[in-house]
Amino acid sequence: MKNKHSALRLRIYISTTDRHKEILLYEYLVLKAKEFGIAGATVVKGILGYGASSVIYSGKFWEVSEKLPVIVEVVDEEEKVLSFYESITPILDNMRYGCMVTTEKIEVLLYKSGKKSTN
């Protein structure tokens, strides 16, 4: 991906407990994005949220459940992101619980790799 370049951000709103087969869904999506050659992927864990079910999930320490909102975010060129989305659509369509997917056109100002640690 080039600097000072138009790109597309895809956000997938799911839960920390959602799974694809035996793997956590957010892990699967990041691994799949890497395999697909997507420029970058990040998982953001929420502390409070709700979706189409209107059930509020919270990270309060007294709650037993570890079910929290998660956003999987990927960024790359528009065609690549849309192609990636098409590849994961069957998984999202067949989820037992709900999800939401959004896109947003963005401008990448800087995209560079860091120096690898020699430790």
VMD Tcl script that draws the C-alpha trace (Angstrom):
set ca {
  {0.00 0.00 0.00}
  {1.28 3.44 -0.89}
  {1.54 6.56 1.27}
  {-0.85 9.44 0.57}
  {-3.18 7.03 -1.15}
  {-6.92 6.35 -1.05}
  {-7.86 3.13 0.71}
  {-10.85 1.38 2.23}
  {-11.35 0.49 5.90}
  {-13.55 -2.53 6.58}
  {-14.90 -2.94 10.11}
  {-16.51 -6.14 11.32}
  {-18.40 -5.85 14.61}
  {-18.64 -9.19 16.40}
  {-18.20 -10.63 19.90}
  {-15.21 -12.04 21.75}
  {-17.04 -15.36 22.00}
  {-17.94 -15.78 18.31}
  {-16.19 -18.73 16.69}
  {-15.51 -20.18 13.27}
  {-15.18 -23.92 13.74}
  {-12.76 -24.28 16.66}
  {-11.05 -20.88 16.46}
  {-12.17 -17.50 17.76}
  {-13.73 -15.62 14.85}
  {-11.63 -12.49 15.30}
  {-8.44 -14.58 15.20}
  {-9.66 -16.41 12.11}
  {-10.45 -13.12 10.34}
  {-7.02 -11.63 11.07}
  {-5.24 -14.81 9.92}
  {-7.41 -14.89 6.79}
  {-6.63 -11.20 6.09}
  {-2.90 -11.94 6.42}
  {-3.24 -14.93 4.10}
  {-5.19 -12.74 1.66}
  {-2.34 -10.21 1.60}
  {-4.29 -7.38 3.25}
  {-1.99 -4.48 4.24}
  {-3.09 -4.46 7.88}
  {-5.59 -5.81 10.38}
  {-6.34 -4.88 13.98}
  {-8.71 -6.25 16.61}
  {-10.16 -3.75 19.05}
  {-11.90 -5.04 22.18}
  {-14.79 -2.95 23.47}
  {-15.76 -2.48 27.09}
  {-19.47 -1.92 26.49}
  {-21.80 -2.32 23.54}
  {-24.88 -3.80 21.95}
  {-26.04 -4.74 18.48}
  {-29.19 -5.81 16.67}
  {-30.16 -8.09 19.58}
  {-30.22 -5.05 21.91}
  {-28.45 -7.07 24.60}
  {-25.84 -4.91 26.31}
  {-22.49 -6.57 26.97}
  {-20.13 -5.04 29.48}
  {-16.67 -5.71 30.86}
  {-17.61 -4.90 34.45}
  {-15.52 -6.98 36.82}
  {-18.52 -8.52 38.59}
  {-19.96 -10.00 35.42}
  {-19.18 -13.66 34.84}
  {-19.37 -13.57 31.06}
  {-16.36 -12.55 29.00}
  {-18.65 -11.77 26.05}
  {-17.57 -8.32 24.89}
  {-17.84 -6.41 21.63}
  {-14.92 -6.69 19.21}
  {-14.13 -4.78 16.04}
  {-11.93 -6.40 13.41}
  {-10.58 -3.66 11.21}
  {-8.72 -4.14 7.92}
  {-7.24 -1.52 5.62}
  {-6.01 -1.80 2.06}
  {-6.87 -0.77 -1.48}
  {-10.62 -0.83 -2.13}
  {-10.62 -3.73 -4.60}
  {-8.55 -5.90 -2.30}
  {-10.71 -5.17 0.76}
  {-13.94 -5.87 -1.14}
  {-12.53 -9.10 -2.51}
  {-11.51 -10.13 1.03}
  {-15.01 -9.31 2.27}
  {-16.57 -11.47 -0.45}
  {-14.37 -14.36 0.68}
  {-15.58 -14.15 4.30}
  {-19.24 -13.28 3.61}
  {-20.41 -16.93 3.79}
  {-18.91 -17.23 7.29}
  {-20.54 -14.00 8.49}
  {-23.88 -14.90 6.87}
  {-23.90 -18.23 8.74}
  {-23.00 -16.87 12.17}
  {-25.33 -18.02 14.91}
  {-25.36 -14.57 16.47}
  {-25.43 -11.19 14.79}
  {-22.72 -8.98 13.38}
  {-22.36 -5.76 11.43}
  {-19.94 -4.86 8.65}
  {-19.13 -1.33 7.51}
  {-16.73 0.29 5.07}
  {-15.27 3.74 4.96}
  {-13.09 5.41 2.36}
  {-9.93 6.77 3.96}
  {-6.64 8.41 3.04}
  {-3.48 6.61 4.12}
  {-0.94 9.25 5.06}
  {1.84 6.93 6.16}
  {2.29 3.18 5.84}
  {5.74 1.85 6.66}
  {7.21 -1.16 8.32}
  {9.24 -0.82 11.47}
  {12.72 -2.08 12.13}
  {12.88 -5.65 13.32}
  {14.24 -6.23 16.79}
  {17.56 -8.06 17.00}
  {16.81 -9.46 20.48}
}
mol new
graphics top color blue
foreach p $ca { graphics top sphere $p radius 0.5 }
foreach p [lrange $ca 0 end-1] q [lrange $ca 1 end] { graphics top cylinder $p $q radius 0.2 }
display resetview
